[in-house]
Amino acid sequence: MENASLTTDVWDDVMTSSTTDDDYSRYLSHALYLALKIVSILIGTVGTIDNLYVIIVFALLIKITDKVWRS
């Protein structure tokens, strides 16, 4: 009769996750969150620098057109 509970034990082992799987999924989740945060910061920084560049070029264009029209 000892083997009668074997199938339920195997089924329980298959259906329950081990602590290492849980730790790994937490680590992976944290790593993906950190990667997403770094990527979004980089995209935001590049976008801000791009906008500043456009403002500077526009200001220089206005300055050059004023010089051309005054001459």
Buried (B, 14 or more C-beta within 10 A) or exposed (E): EEEEEEEEEEEEEEEEEEEEEEEEEEEEEEEEEEEEEEEEEEEEEEEEEEEEEEEEEEEEEEEEEEEEEEE
